[in-house]
Amino acid sequence: MPVLPGAEPYRHEGGEVGVLLCHGFTGSPQSLRPWAEFLAERGLTVSLPLLPGHGTRWQDMAVTGWQDWYAEVDREFRTLGGECRQVFVFGLSMGGALTLRLAARHGDAVSGIAVVNPANKVHGPAAHALPVARHLMRTTKGLANDIAKEGMDEVAYDRVPLHAAHSLRNFLRLVDGELPQVTQPMLLLHSPQDHVVPPADSARILGRVSSTDVREVLLEQSYHVATLDHDAERIFEESHAFIGRLAPSVGEKGSTTGG
C-alpha cells in the first residue's frame, strides 16, 4: 500500500550524536517531522522510522502487534549505534513507551531519553473488554488530532483496529514492569490537558523509573499531539538543550559520523 502523504519515514546523516524518534499508536512520522528536522538542522544524525502497519490504512495495522513496532525501533537504534558515538531516543505517546523499553533493554547504549505525553496504560472500561471485543468488532473510533492549535492536522488513522489495541495494552503492561530498569537521564514533557493519555501516566512513569537525572516540563498550551501544537518549539528547544548538556560535541559542524 502507498504511504499517506506526509507519513514517510525521515533520515538525516549528521554528526557523531544520533537521535531516534518514535511516533505514536495509529499515527505516523508526520507528527514528529518538525522535531526531527529541527534536530537535523543543528547537526545531529536523525532517524524517524515509520512503524509497521502505520501510515497507510488501518487494515494494514490490524495484522501487526507490539513486537513488530518494537522490532522496527530496535533495529533503527542498533543502526544508529553503529554510526554514532552517542544515541538519544525520543518518543510521543506510544512512542514514549517504545523509548522507555529501548532504555530499559539497552542500558548505557542509550545516552538519554525524552518522552512527550508517554502512554503507560490503556484506560477505561474498554481496556478490560478488549480481549473479547476484538473478536466481535474490528475497529473503534480513532484517537487522532487532539491538538489545541488551529489549522494543525495529524496524519493518523480515523479508526483503531482492536487487535492492535489489545496488543498495545499488553505492551504497556510489559513496559510498566520494566520501568525500574530505566536509569538514563530523562526529559519528560506532558500536557495537563491531554484527551488521549491522562497525566496519571506521566506521574506513574516518573515514580517507577530509576533515573536520578530527571526534568519534568508541563506543556500548558497543548493537548496530546504537543509536537504539532503551541508548545512544539519549547519541546524542540528543551530536547536540544538536554542533548547538549549530555553530549558537549552537539552541533559542532566538524563532527563526523563513525562506522
N, C-alpha and C positions, 0 to 999 in steps of 0.2 A: 504493500500500500504506500502511496506517496505521503511524505511528511507534510503536515499542515504548514502553511506559510508562517514563518517566524519561529517554528518549533525545532528548527535544525540544531544539531549539536554545534558547539563552538570550541575552537582550539587556537591558541596563540603561543608561538615559540618566543620566549623571552629570556630572562636571566636565570641565575642559578637557584632562585627561590620559586617554587611552584605552588599553585593553588588549585585544588579540585573543588568544584561547586556541584552540589546535589539538589536537583529540583524536587518538587513535591508530588504527592499522590494525585493522579489524573491530570497533572499539569505538564509543563514542558520547559525546555531551556529558555523559552521566551521570558519567563518570569524572573530569571536571573541574568539575562543577557546584558542589561545595562551595568550590573555589578561586575560581571566578567570583563566587559570592555573597559570599565574604569580601572581595574587592576592591570589589565594588559597594557593600557596606555602609560602605566607607571613602571613598566619594565619587567613585570612578572610573567612567568610561564603559566598559562591558564588552560584548564580543561573543564568543559561543561558538557558532559555527555547527555544523550537522550536515553532515558531508561526504557528497557524493553516493554512493548505494549503501549507506550505513551506516544503522543504527538501524531497519531494517525486517525484511528477511530476506536471507540470504546470496545468494539468486538475483539480487537486485537489484544486489548488489555485483559479481557475476560479469561484468556488462556495463559496468563502469566501470574507469577506469585513473587513473594518477597525474595526468594532465593535468586530469581532472575534479576531483580532490581539491585540486590546487594552485590551479586557477581559482577555486574557492569561497573559499579563504582569501585569495587575492589581491584578489578583489572586496570582501570584508569589510574588508581592510586599507585599500583605497582609500576606502571609505565612511567609516571611522573617521578617515582622514587629512583628509577634508573637514569633519569635525565638531570635531576636537580639535587642540590646539596641539602636543601630543606623543603619539606612539603607541608602545607597547611590544608585543612579541609573545612569547607563552609557548607551550610545547608539551610533550606527553608522547609518548614513543616515536616512531612515525612523525610525530606532530605536532611533535616536535622537529626532524625533518628538514625538514618544511614550514616551520618557523620559520627554520631556517638558510638555506633558499633565499630566503625573503622578505628576510632580512637581506642576502644576497649581491646580490640584484637591486634592492633599493630604497634601499640606501645610507643616507645621513643621514636619510631619512624615517623610519627605524626608530631610535628613541631608545635601545633596549636590548633584549636577549633573555634569556629564562630557559628552559632546557630540562631536562626531567626524564627520566632514562633514555633519552636520544635514540638512535634507531636510525641506524646507519651502513652496515650490510651485512646481507644475508640469509646466514646461516652454515650450514655443514654440507654434506654430500653432496647434500641435497635441492635446494640452490640451483643446483647445476650441472645437475640433472636437470629443472628447471622448464621450460626451453624445449620439451622433448619431453613431459614428464609431463602438462603442462596439456592436451595433445591426447588423452591416454589416460584421464584421470580428472578429474572436475570439482572435487572438494574433497579436503582432508585435515583432520585433527583441528584443533580451534580452539586459540587462544592465551590465552583469557580466564581471569580470576580468579587470576592469580599475585599473591596478596595474603596477607600473613602474619597480618593481624588477623582474629580470629574474628568471624564473623557478617557480614562485608562481602561484597557480591556485585556484580560488574561487569556492566552491561548491554552484552553483546557477543555476537557470533555464536559458536556452538559448532562451526562449520565454516569453513575458509578456502578460498575459491574460488581455484583455481590460476592462472586467467588474471589475477586481481587480484594474486596473489602475484608472478607474473612481472613485472607492471607495477611493483610495489613494488621489486623487485630492480633494474630498470632505473633507477628514480627515485633510489634510494640511490646508485647508481654516478654518476649525474649530479650529485647534491648533493655527493658526495665531491670531485669535480673543482672545485666552486665554493667550497669551504671557505676557500681563501686570500682570497676576496673579502669574507669576513665580517670587519668591522672594529669593530663596535659593542661597547660594554660587554656582558659576558656573565656570567650566573649559570648554572652547570652543576651540577645536583644528581643524584647517581646512587647506586644501591643495590649494594653489594658482592655481595649475594645476590639476583641477578636471573636468573630461569629462562627469560626470553624474549630479552632483549638483554644480552649479556655486557659486563663493564666495559671490555673492549678497545675497544668502540665509542666510549665517552666519552673514553678515552685518545687515540684517533686524532683525534677532533674537536678536543680540546684542543691536539694537536700540529700541526694543519693550519690552524686559523683564524688570521687576522692580528690579532685583538683583543689589545689590551695591558691592558685593564681586565677582568680575569677573576677570578671567585671560584668555587672548586670546593667543594662540600659533599657529604659522604658521608652517606647515609641508611641507617644501620646496622641499623635496626629494621624495614625494609620490603623487600618484594620489588618486582616490576616496576611494578605499578599503585600507586606510592607516594602518589599524590594521594588514595587511599582507604585508606591504610594507617597504621601507627603514627606515621610521620613527617609526616603531612599538615599538621598545624599548623605544623611547622617550615618546610615548603615555603612555606606561605602567608605566614608572618611574614618569612621571608628575602626573598621576592619583593616584598613590600610595602616593606620597608626599601630594597631595591635601587631601586625606583621613586622612593622618597622622596629618595634621595641624588642621583638624576639629574634629578628634577623636583620642586623645592622646593615648588611650589604644591600638591602632592598632599595630598588630604584636607581642603583648605580648603572649608568649606561654601559660601562665597560665590562659588566659581569657577563659570564658565558655559561652556557648550559654544559653540563657534564655528560659523559657517556656518548 
